[in-house]
């Protein structure tokens, strides 16, 4: 897959992807205990499908469990859905913004979301990816 990029933009109800706010209605009762909604992304390979990201609500737990396979981040794949009503499952400090449609090519050095191509690691340390490779991920 070629590299595609998306940006964080001001909230637009006509754009499917977003960061912040309440979780999507279709999955608001499927969220694991202790987790809060972070963002929902358009799935690049499946039409009308989304990937919603949840992070652990306790910051210390999130920091302590930050390397695979002990990661306190959950992703749920689901059909597109409007914003739900479960405000207790949102991150109060995170404002609601949209995530743009994917585009090509890269238009600046920093990109909020990159899909496809080679990963760009923040820190190139073996311990961040060696367990992923052992489990067959690339």
Secondary structure as the mmCIF struct_conf table of DSSP 4:
data_model
#
loop_
_struct_conf.conf_type_id
_struct_conf.id
_struct_conf.beg_label_comp_id
_struct_conf.beg_label_asym_id
_struct_conf.beg_label_seq_id
_struct_conf.end_label_comp_id
_struct_conf.end_label_asym_id
_struct_conf.end_label_seq_id
STRN STRN1 UNK A 4 UNK A 6
STRN STRN2 UNK A 8 UNK A 10
TURN_TY1_P TURN_TY1_P1 UNK A 13 UNK A 14
BEND BEND1 UNK A 16 UNK A 16
STRN STRN3 UNK A 17 UNK A 19
BEND BEND2 UNK A 20 UNK A 22
HELX_LH_PP_P HELX_LH_PP_P1 UNK A 23 UNK A 23
STRN STRN4 UNK A 24 UNK A 24
HELX_RH_3T_P HELX_RH_3T_P1 UNK A 25 UNK A 27
TURN_TY1_P TURN_TY1_P2 UNK A 28 UNK A 29
BEND BEND3 UNK A 30 UNK A 30
HELX_LH_PP_P HELX_LH_PP_P2 UNK A 31 UNK A 32
TURN_TY1_P TURN_TY1_P3 UNK A 33 UNK A 34
STRN STRN5 UNK A 35 UNK A 42
BEND BEND4 UNK A 44 UNK A 46
TURN_TY1_P TURN_TY1_P4 UNK A 47 UNK A 48
STRN STRN6 UNK A 49 UNK A 56
BEND BEND5 UNK A 57 UNK A 57
HELX_RH_AL_P HELX_RH_AL_P1 UNK A 59 UNK A 64
BEND BEND6 UNK A 65 UNK A 65
STRN STRN7 UNK A 66 UNK A 67
TURN_TY1_P TURN_TY1_P5 UNK A 68 UNK A 69
STRN STRN8 UNK A 70 UNK A 71
STRN STRN9 UNK A 73 UNK A 79
STRN STRN10 UNK A 83 UNK A 83
BEND BEND7 UNK A 85 UNK A 85
HELX_RH_3T_P HELX_RH_3T_P2 UNK A 87 UNK A 89
STRN STRN11 UNK A 90 UNK A 90
TURN_TY1_P TURN_TY1_P6 UNK A 92 UNK A 93
BEND BEND8 UNK A 94 UNK A 94
STRN STRN12 UNK A 97 UNK A 99
HELX_LH_PP_P HELX_LH_PP_P3 UNK A 100 UNK A 102
STRN STRN13 UNK A 103 UNK A 103
BEND BEND9 UNK A 104 UNK A 105
BEND BEND10 UNK A 108 UNK A 109
BEND BEND11 UNK A 112 UNK A 112
STRN STRN14 UNK A 113 UNK A 115
BEND BEND12 UNK A 116 UNK A 118
BEND BEND13 UNK A 122 UNK A 123
HELX_RH_AL_P HELX_RH_AL_P2 UNK A 126 UNK A 134
TURN_TY1_P TURN_TY1_P7 UNK A 135 UNK A 136
#
